[in-house]
Amino acid sequence: MNYSNNMQAKSMLDPRELQMLDGEMRHREKSVGIAFLLWILGGSLFLHRVYLKKGNGALIASIICWSLWFVGVLTLLIVIGILFLFAAAIMAFILFIFWLIDAFSLTGWVEDYNASLEYQLVTQLLAAKGIVPGGYNPAQAPAAGPVMPSISVNVAAASNAPAQAWGAPTAQLPQSAASSSGRITYVESGRSATLMVNAGDQVLIGRDPSARVRLSDPKVSRQHAQLQRSGNDWLVRDLGATNPTRLLGPGGVPQSVQGEIKIQSGQLLIGDVLVTLFQTGQ
């Protein structure tokens, strides 16, 4: 995999954003050691491929191979034992070859997964600043090849909104300048969107078609969370989502929202989607 895309994007982050990116990578990146442990303990079931999200083809191959084992048993019972032994030997050899080949691929798979994750996180940070890598699809990052994505800059967003880092304290407006309305920016699949919210408005976030902020992330529940403007604050309610709503605190450490909390501005993780809450003047 060509990692020059990551280097170009990371060069646009300031030291605080790089520190928070490093913390999130340590929380979510895959381990070569665990991958090899799964390869040793469950190689015939291709658990290491599932761990690295390369499991579809491997599971099919495993099912086929174990099915052939079953056919071999039936052959032993119905026909003669020697045919079963021959088929079993072939299947065992095929599984051994797959198992051995995977040992040479694990390191590269872990690097590809972690590089893709890092670039996705960098993209979210840049999008919160109004800088969006054009045409980037995080799911296709490992196959992106040597083509460098073009970088488009939203000048208005970059000049009107401060850089938003995971968990970084957001500058508070003076009380006289605070507004009862607010602005929501969310980033999904490398694309950002903005929603203006008036005082008293309630905003449902989830995969439900009726949600005002409708997301496609499979980790997001149909009715995941609800946001509401109350005076100069945001009321954030978790609606009992399977993956609880998380507020990014100091150092980019996510903290689960228990029931309802009140904040002036900040950043939430809805599944893997970054949602930033602003006051209108920010």
C-alpha positions, 0 to 999 in steps of 0.5 A: 500500500502507498502511504504517501496519502497519509503523510500528505494529510498528516502534514496539515495537522497541528501538534495537538491534532497529531497527539489526539490522532495518536491516542485514537490510533492506539485505541483502535489500531490492530495488533500484529501479535493478536493477529498471529495468535489468532492465526496459531489458535484458529488458523483453520477457521481463519479467525485472523482474517476476520480480525482484520476484516478480510474474512469473507473469502476466508470464511467461504474457503473454510466452510468449503474445506470443512464441508469437504471433510464431511463429504470425506466422512460420508465417503468412508461410511458409504464407499471405502475408507481409503478414499476418505483418507485421500480426500482428508489428506488433500483438504488438510494440505489445502488448509495448511497451505492457506494457513502458511500463506497467511503467516507471510501476509499478516504484517502487511494486512495489519499495516494496511488496516492501521494506515486506512484507519489513520487516514480516515481519522485524519480526514475527519480532523481536516473536515472539521476544519473545512479541509476535505480530501476530494473523492476520498473513500476510507473503505477503499484506502488500501486499494487506492494505489499511488494516486494522490487525492486532491485537497479542496479547502472550504475557505469560509469554513476554515475562516469562520470555525476554529480547528476542532480536535477530538476532545480539545476544549472549545473556546467559549463565546462571551456571554453577551455574544452567545446565541440561542441557535447552534450549528451541527457538523458531522463527517461520514465516509470522508464527507462533511455536512452542516445543519443549523438548529434553532432554539428549542429544536430537537434533532434526532440522530440515527439510521431511521428514515425520520432522523434529521441527521440520518447516518449509514454507519452500521454501528449507529442505532436507528434512533441513536441520540437526540440533540436540543438547543436549550438557551446557549447550551446543547442537551445531548440525550443517548436513546439507549443505543447499542453503541452508546453516544460518546463525548470526546473529553480531554486528550481525545478520550471518549466518555459514554453519555449516561442519560442526558448531559448539557454542554456549550460546544464539543464533539461526539462520536455516534458509532464511528461518525464524528459530530461537532456541536457549535454555537452560531458564533463559532 
